[in-house]
Amino acid sequence: LLLNYQYNSNKPFHISFTPFDKIFIVPIQTKEEVKEDYLKKIIYNQALEHLALDMSKNYEMRFIRYSNISFVVFLIEKEILKQFYKPLIRQIHYLDLLLPEPCIFSLLYENKFLPLNNDIFIVFKENYAFLSLYIQGVYAESKSLKSYQDIHSIEQLLLFLKNKYQLETFNNIYLEQQKPILEISNIDNILIKNIDLSLF
């Protein structure tokens, strides 16, 4: 789970990510613009309430701001995070950046590995699989592939997302996998590429 990234320096910049299957993701919209001092607390409480999570537990939160009232929130139990990263921290002692797994692709745009396009990233891991959608290089959504219960083909999935976000097309679909589970090609003139996360 450790990505060694050279960030304008000879010193490694240690990046890691919280696996998709260990995080909760929820879009949040506040009724009105909230002062910065209270923002984190308000969207944190709204996210817990919306997800019906145990409020007696402590959660680590990251969020993306789309506007003054619109956010997407990522949560993980702090105890799970602590236990999960204990072996890694013992090895390297620190992390420079910790991201929710669906957000790691934002680094590809920020560092100009990819142009700002409408792209889909499909990730297959041993115990889970998910899709992340980026619109003009900005994270839009991510969902487990199992959640698209009524969609039985890639073509149907692309049509569903196009209609939902009113997009004419997607520029690329990127496939990241541990094992060759799915082959996709020549769908809606979309170029399929393998993303090797070791490039970080």
KADAQUI-V471665 format. One record per run of one state. SS is the DSSP state (~ for helix, > for strand, _ for the rest). FROM is the first residue (numbers start at 1). LEN is the number of residues. Records with the same first field share a line. If there is no record, write none. Layout:
# KADAQUI-V471665
SS: FROM-LEN + FROM-LEN
This chain:
# KADAQUI-V471665
_: 1-1 + 7-5 + 19-1 + 23-1 + 30-6 + 52-7 + 66-4 + 93-4 + 104-2 + 111-8 + 125-4 + 136-2 + 148-6 + 166-6 + 178-9 + 188-2 + 195-2 + 200-1
>: 2-5 + 12-7 + 24-6 + 59-7 + 70-8 + 97-4 + 119-6 + 129-7 + 138-7 + 172-6 + 187-1 + 190-5
~: 20-3 + 36-16 + 78-15 + 101-3 + 106-5 + 145-3 + 154-12 + 197-3
